[in-house]
């Protein structure tokens, strides 16, 4: 199973759509790796520099309706190609969320109050999140701060993650 722990990229905006995650002009690419340099290149977010800010991050924490827009799998693929394998948000577009799980990556929803708390206390700091799937717990650390935040995902989505995605799950089950 992939390690779902690492440094956090905070994107403080709602409604980040799939065209901002990976612009449509790159949809002709046939490999995940080819998408890597273009992740979030069209996003409008003050102070955000994709080529500098994404490097070394493996988790995104963001606001509501992440992944809205078209239903392509390229958006999760572009995240994966950049080593980002977990997105935590207030909410997700339904198809994007399922595409994440189908690719073996969690898209975890937390209450707005919890997301607000994370931005208030951890954004702007070098923040690490450790994911404990057995306990359904995020352990969040920055400076001298350390917090544990519970989360939940469905049993089926957990099975997809543990298998490595839908194709691997189907190979095991069918």
N, C-alpha and C positions, 0 to 999 in steps of 0.2 A: 504494500500500500504506500502511496505517496505520503511524504511528510507534509502535513498541513500546518506547519509552524514557520515563523520567520518574521522579517521586518515588514512593517506596515506602511502602505501608501494611503494617506487620507485624501479623499476627493470630496470636498465639501460642496456638493451640489446634488439636487434631485434631477430626475429625468435625463440621465446620461444615456443616450441612445446608441444603438448598435453601429450607426454610421460614425459616431464619435469614437467608439471603441476601436473599430477598424473601418476606415473609409471604403465606400462601395467600389471605388476605382481599383482596389486591390483584390476584389473577389475573383478575379481570373487566376490568381495564384493557386497552384495545385498542392502545395505543401504547407504545413503549419509553420515550418521554419522560415519560409519566404515572407510570412506576415510579420515576423518579429520587429523589423525596424519601423513599422507604421502604427504600432499600438498607440492609441490616444493622441495621434498627431493633430487631429482637427478639433479637439476639445477646447472650449473656451472657459478657462478657469484662471482667474487672476493669480499671477505668480507661479503658475505651473509650467514647467519645462520638461516635456516628455522624455527626451533623451538623457536628461540629467536625473530627474526625479524617479523614474521607473527602475533604474538600475539597482540591483540588489534587493528589491522588494519582492515579496512572495504572497502578500495578502493585501487586499483592498478593503478599506472601511469607507462607506459612502452613505448617501441619503436614500430617499424613496425612489421607486420605479426604475431601478438600474436595469439596463438592457432593453429598454423599450425600443420600438421601431420594428425593423424587419426581423424575420425569424431565422436568419442564417446561423449556422454553426461556426462561421468564421470568427465571431466575436469571442466565444470561449477558446477557440483555437489560438487566437492572437494572444490572449492572456496566458495560456499554457506555454506558448513559444517563448514568452518572456519570463517564465518561471513563476507566474502568479497563478496559484492553484486553489485559492480560497477567496471568496468575496462575501463580505458581511455588510448587510444593508437593512434599512427599515422595511423595504419591500423590493420585489423584482417583477419585471414583466414575466408573465407565466411561461412563455416559450423559451425565453433566455434562461430562466431558472432551470427548466427541465433539460435544456441543452447542456448546461453546466454539469448536472448530475449524469447525463448520458455520456459525457466525456470523463467521468470519474472525479469530478471536482465539486466540492460543496458550495452552495449558494445559501447562506444562512441568514434568516431574518431575525432581527432583534427589535424589541419595542423602541419607538421613537425616543423615549426617555433615556434608554440605555445608549442609543447612538449619540444623542445630545451629550450625555455624560462622557462618552469616549472622546468626542471632539473637544469638549471643554478641558478635559484633564490630560489627554494624550497627544492630540494633534500638535504638530510643531516640535515634537520631541522624537528622538530615536526610540521608537516603540517596537517591542517584540510581542508576538502572540504565540503561545504554545497551545496546541489543540489536543485535548485529551478526549478521544472518541469513546473510550470505555465509560468515562464519567460524564460525557456530554458537557464539557467544560472548556472555556477559554481562560487561559492564565495570561494576563496582560501585564507587561512590565515596561517602565520607562523611568529613568533616573532612579529615585528611591520608591517610586510608586509600584504597587503590585496589587492586582485585583483578580478575582475569579468571577467569571460571568457564565451562568448556565445557558445552554442552548438546546434546541431539539430539532430533529429531522425525522422524517418518516422511516420506518423499517425498510421499505423498498429503496428509498434514496440511499440509505446507509449501505444496503447490499450492492447497489451500483458503485458506490465509492470504494467499498472493500474489494470489489472485483476489478476495479480499474476503469469502469465505464460500461455502457450498454452492450457493446460487442463482446467484451470479455465476460460479462454476466451471462449473455445468451450462450456463449461457448460452454460455460460451466453448467447451465441448466437445461439446455435443449439439444 
